[in-house]
């Protein structure tokens, strides 16, 4: 599942990891000595980040389909027109295709 952590969440996770490490080193190696509150907070942060990441992926996929539809419309306009209107439609098509490629690159980040 894709996750999207904020800066504050990353810092908090690092601090919680350090506390968990310290607790695990202080106790018996054969027993789980990490405080349950730390585990719950880590789980809560991870759940929130996964929900945020899923929402971001959904929004990016929606924008990608919009960009592709706009590129297809501009391509149809380009093929059915002449002169300056054709040049304008070609430029618009290239812009929409470029936007779609940018969105695709961003989506690959979540995989």
N, C-alpha and C positions, 0 to 999 in steps of 0.2 A: 504494500500500500504506500502511495506517495505521502511524504510528510513535509510540512513546511514550518520550520521553527522560526520564531522571532529571535532577535538578539537577546532579549531578556530571558527567554526560555532556554537558550543555549547556555547563558551564564548560570542560570539556576540549576540546570542539569549538571554542569561541571562542578558546581559547589556541592550538590547532592551526591555526585559520584565520589568526590573527595571525602565527604563524611562517611559514606558507605564503606569506602576503602579503609578509612581509619578504624571504623567499628569492626570490620572483618579482621583486620590485623591485630586488634586488641584482644579478641576473644579466642575461644577454642577453635582450631582449624577444622574440626569435624562437625561443628554445629553452626547453624546460620545465626549470626549475631547482629545482623543488620536490622535496624529499627523498622517496624512495619509502617510507621508514618512516612519514612523516606521512600519506601517502595510504593506506597499509595500515591504520593505526590509525583513520583517519576511516571507512574502509569497514567495519572491524570494529564500531565503535560504531554506525554506521547499521544494519548487519545485525541487531545485538542489539536495537536499538530497534524495528525492523520486526517481529521475532519477538515481542517483548513486546506491541506494538500489536495484532498479529493474535490473540494469546492473549486480550487484553482484549476485543476485539470479539466473539470466540467466546463468552466468558463472559457478556458483556452480552446477546447474542442468546439464550442459553440462559435467562437470568433473565427476559427479556422474554416468551418463550414460556410460562414458568412463571406469570408474573403474569397473562397473558391467559387461561390455563387456569383459574386460581383465580378470576378475575373471571367467567368463563363459568359456573363451578360455583356461585358465589354468586348469579348472576342466575337460574339455574335454581331454586335454593332459594327465592329471593325470590318468584318467580312461582308457586311451588307451596305457599306457606305463608300464614298469616294472623297478624294481631296483632303482638305483640312480636318473634316470630321473623322476620317479614317485615321489620320495621324494622331488626333486627340484620343480616339478610342484605343489605339495601339499603346499609347503612353499610359493610359488608365489601366489597361490590361496588365502591362508590365508592373505597374505599381501594386496592383492587387496580388499578382503572383509573388512579388517580392515580400509583401506582407504575410502571405500564406507560408512562405519558406521560413520567415522569422518566427512565426508561431509554431511551426513544426520543430524548429530547433529548440524552442523553449519547452515544448512537450517532451522531447527526448530527455530533458533534464530530470523528469519525474519517473523515468523508467529504470 
